[in-house]
């Protein structure tokens, strides 16, 4: 009996994976996470002697309850996302008639506001780069491009020469799920890239990596995410920046500065490549928090109280 259920579970998992690949165009990491989440559910259901196709709302609530003390709310929410996608697939493919996850409540996640740099701090980082080093101009181009275009670190690593339309003032970015978007690029970022291309021309780049924009002069291939993290962490220490930052900080700063400058939230959503406007709305929290700080610091009533 259990062996038969295991075979059935494996078959459902395989078909679900095919559905995700063909219909959802998810990134490899997200796809693997969803499959892992479903397998985790199967393990729980097997212990309870419940078939996945016979699951009720209460069973799923109990399953999430077992995760409460093991993983954080954000991880619980991600697991729930995978389980929901699985049962949506089962309904679409005719395995079940009703989706048991419809009334399943997601764990409440507090809004964690990301670190944001001021324009002065970004300039301080860029100006702190030693141009006498062979990677100096490249690092200037990386930071200016990430900030100018609001790129994820993976998007910066995968940016190609053939994605650059510098005369037109745009770059083509491939984001999550292989979705492409055109993003305007600033004149300053273009100038930094053009300066770097002169240095890049002297690198004997390995076959298969010739089209990538940002390459390692030492390894002669496209740069890794870890290398970019290390560059920014080291640079922040060198210039004495006390904030804890990462490559993603430039993306957050880009979106926040756009919002402060009066940009429409939908425009920012398009620039960042967010599928859901709710993801972009976190920047309204940052803006509101900053506004509150400004009022507390500069309003005459507060100044009197502070003095």
C-alpha positions in Angstrom: 0.0 0.0 0.0 2.7 2.5 1.0 4.8 1.5 -2.0 1.8 2.3 -4.3 1.3 5.7 -2.7 5.1 6.4 -3.1 4.9 5.6 -6.8 1.8 7.8 -7.1 3.5 10.7 -5.2 6.5 10.4 -7.5 4.3 10.6 -10.6 2.4 13.6 -9.3 5.7 15.3 -8.4 7.1 14.7 -11.9 3.9 16.0 -13.6 3.9 19.1 -11.3 7.5 19.8 -12.2 6.7 19.6 -15.9 3.8 22.0 -15.3 6.0 24.5 -13.5 8.6 24.3 -16.3 6.1 24.7 -19.2 3.5 27.0 -17.7 5.2 29.1 -15.0 8.6 29.8 -16.4 10.1 29.9 -12.8 13.7 30.2 -12.1 15.6 27.0 -11.3 16.0 27.9 -7.6 12.2 28.6 -7.2 11.3 25.4 -9.1 13.6 23.3 -6.9 12.2 24.9 -3.8 8.6 24.2 -4.8 9.4 20.5 -5.5 11.2 20.3 -2.1 8.1 21.9 -0.4 5.8 19.3 -1.9 8.0 16.4 -0.9 8.1 17.8 2.6 4.3 17.8 2.6 4.2 14.2 1.3 6.5 13.1 4.2 4.1 14.6 6.7 1.0 13.1 5.0 2.5 9.6 4.8 3.0 9.7 8.6 -0.6 10.6 9.0 -1.7 8.0 6.4 -3.4 10.7 4.3 -3.3 10.6 0.5 -2.3 13.9 -1.1 -5.5 13.9 -3.2 -7.7 13.5 -0.1 -6.1 16.4 1.8 -8.5 18.8 3.7 -7.9 22.3 4.9 -7.4 21.1 8.5 -4.6 18.7 7.3 -2.7 21.6 5.7 -3.2 23.8 8.7 -1.7 21.0 10.9 1.2 20.6 8.5 1.9 24.4 8.7 1.6 24.1 12.4 4.5 21.6 12.5 6.7 24.2 10.7 5.9 27.0 13.2 8.8 26.2 15.6 11.2 25.0 12.9 11.3 27.8 10.3 10.7 31.5 10.3 7.4 33.1 9.1 9.0 34.1 5.8 10.1 30.5 5.1 6.7 29.2 6.1 5.1 31.6 3.6 7.4 30.4 0.8 6.6 26.8 1.6 2.9 27.7 1.5 3.4 29.2 -1.9 4.8 25.9 -3.2 1.9 23.9 -1.7 -0.7 26.3 -3.2 0.9 26.0 -6.6 0.8 22.2 -6.3 -2.9 22.1 -5.5 -3.7 24.6 -8.2 -2.0 22.3 -10.6 -4.0 19.3 -9.3 -7.3 21.2 -9.9 -6.2 22.3 -13.4 -5.1 18.8 -14.4 -8.4 17.3 -13.1 -7.0 15.3 -10.2 -9.2 17.0 -7.7 -12.3 19.2 -7.9 -11.7 21.8 -5.2 -8.5 23.5 -4.0 -8.0 22.8 -0.3 -5.5 25.7 0.0 -8.1 28.5 -0.9 -8.9 29.3 2.8 -5.5 28.6 4.1 -4.1 31.6 5.9 -0.5 32.7 5.3 1.7 33.4 8.3 2.0 37.1 9.1 5.3 38.6 8.1 6.5 41.9 9.5 7.8 44.4 6.9 11.5 44.4 7.1 12.8 47.6 5.6 16.0 47.2 3.6 19.0 49.4 4.1 19.1 52.4 1.8 22.1 54.6 0.9 21.9 58.3 0.2 23.3 59.7 -3.0 26.2 61.1 -1.1 27.0 57.7 0.3 26.9 56.1 -3.1 29.2 58.8 -4.5 31.5 58.2 -1.5 31.7 54.5 -2.4 32.3 55.1 -6.1 34.9 57.8 -5.4 36.6 55.5 -2.9 37.6 53.0 -5.6 41.3 53.0 -6.4 41.5 53.5 -10.2 45.2 52.6 -10.1 44.2 48.9 -9.6 43.3 47.0 -12.8 39.8 46.2 -11.5 39.1 49.8 -10.4 37.3 51.1 -13.4 35.4 47.8 -13.7 34.2 48.1 -10.1 33.1 51.7 -10.7 31.1 50.6 -13.7 29.5 47.7 -11.7 28.3 50.0 -8.9 27.1 52.8 -11.1 25.2 50.4 -13.4 23.6 48.5 -10.5 22.5 51.8 -8.9 21.5 53.5 -12.2 19.4 50.6 -13.4 18.2 49.0 -10.1 19.7 45.6 -11.0 19.7 42.4 -9.0 23.2 41.1 -8.5 22.4 38.1 -10.7 21.2 40.5 -13.4 24.5 42.4 -13.2 26.5 39.2 -13.4 24.6 38.0 -16.5 24.5 41.4 -18.3 26.0 41.0 -21.8 27.6 43.2 -24.3 24.8 42.3 -26.7 22.3 43.6 -24.1 23.7 47.1 -24.2 22.0 49.8 -26.4 24.1 52.7 -25.1 23.4 55.0 -28.0 19.7 54.6 -27.3 20.2 54.9 -23.6 18.9 51.4 -22.7 20.0 48.0 -21.5 18.2 44.7 -21.9 17.9 42.9 -18.6 17.0 39.2 -18.0 15.3 38.9 -14.6 13.6 36.1 -12.7 11.9 33.4 -14.7 14.0 34.5 -17.8 11.7 37.5 -18.2 13.3 40.4 -20.1 12.8 44.1 -19.7 14.3 47.3 -21.1 15.8 49.6 -18.5 17.0 53.2 -19.1 20.7 53.7 -18.2 22.1 57.0 -17.0 24.8 58.9 -18.9 27.1 58.6 -15.9 26.7 54.8 -16.0 27.4 54.8 -19.8 30.6 56.8 -19.2 31.8 54.3 -16.6 31.0 51.3 -18.8 32.8 52.9 -21.8 35.9 53.6 -19.6 35.8 50.0 -18.4 35.5 48.5 -22.0 39.0 49.8 -22.7 40.4 47.8 -19.8 38.2 44.8 -20.7 39.7 44.7 -24.2 43.0 43.6 -22.8 41.6 40.5 -21.0 42.0 37.1 -22.8 38.5 36.0 -21.9 37.7 32.3 -21.8 35.5 30.8 -24.5 31.8 31.0 -23.7 32.3 34.1 -21.6 33.2 36.6 -24.3 29.8 38.3 -24.4 29.5 38.9 -20.6 30.0 42.6 -19.7 31.6 42.2 -16.3 34.5 39.7 -16.3 37.2 38.8 -13.8 40.7 39.8 -15.1 42.2 37.0 -12.9 39.8 34.1 -13.8 39.1 35.5 -17.3 35.4 34.7 -17.1 32.1 36.3 -16.0 32.0 37.5 -12.5 30.2 35.6 -9.8 27.7 36.9 -7.3 30.0 36.1 -4.4 32.8 38.2 -6.0 30.5 41.2 -6.3 29.4 40.8 -2.7 33.0 40.7 -1.6 33.9 43.8 -3.6 31.1 45.9 -2.1 31.7 44.7 1.5 35.4 45.5 1.2 34.8 48.9 -0.4 32.3 49.9 2.4 35.0 49.0 5.0 37.6 51.0 3.1 35.6 54.2 3.0 34.3 53.8 6.6 30.6 53.3 5.7 29.0 51.9 8.9 25.8 50.6 7.2 25.6 46.9 6.4 25.2 46.8 2.7 25.2 44.3 -0.2 24.8 44.6 -4.0 21.0 44.6 -3.4 21.4 47.8 -1.4 21.9 49.7 -4.7 18.7 48.3 -6.1 16.8 49.4 -2.9 18.4 52.8 -3.1 17.6 53.2 -6.8 13.9 52.5 -6.1 13.7 54.7 -3.0 15.3 57.7 -4.8 12.9 57.3 -7.7 10.0 57.4 -5.3 11.3 60.4 -3.5 11.8 62.1 -6.8 8.1 61.6 -7.6 8.2 58.5 -9.9 4.9 56.5 -10.2 4.9 53.2 -8.3 3.9 51.4 -11.5 6.9 52.8 -13.3 9.2 51.6 -10.5 7.6 48.2 -10.7 8.3 48.0 -14.4 11.9 49.2 -13.9 12.6 46.6 -11.2 10.9 43.8 -13.0 8.5 43.0 -10.1 5.6 40.8 -11.2 3.5 41.9 -8.2 3.0 45.6 -7.3 2.8 44.5 -3.7 6.6 43.8 -3.8 7.3 47.3 -5.0 5.1 48.8 -2.3 7.7 48.2 0.4 9.4 51.4 -0.9 6.4 53.4 0.2 7.1 52.2 3.7 10.7 53.3 3.4 9.6 56.7 2.1 7.0 57.1 4.9 9.6 56.1 7.5 12.0 58.7 6.2 9.3 61.4 6.1 8.5 60.7 9.7 12.2 61.0 10.7 12.4 64.3 8.9 9.3 65.6 10.6 10.5 64.5 14.1 13.9 66.1 13.5 12.8 69.4 11.8 9.3 70.2 13.0 9.5 73.2 15.4 7.4 71.4 18.1 9.9 68.5 18.1 12.9 70.8 18.0 11.7 72.7 21.1 11.1 69.4 22.9 14.5 68.0 21.9 16.3 71.2 22.9 
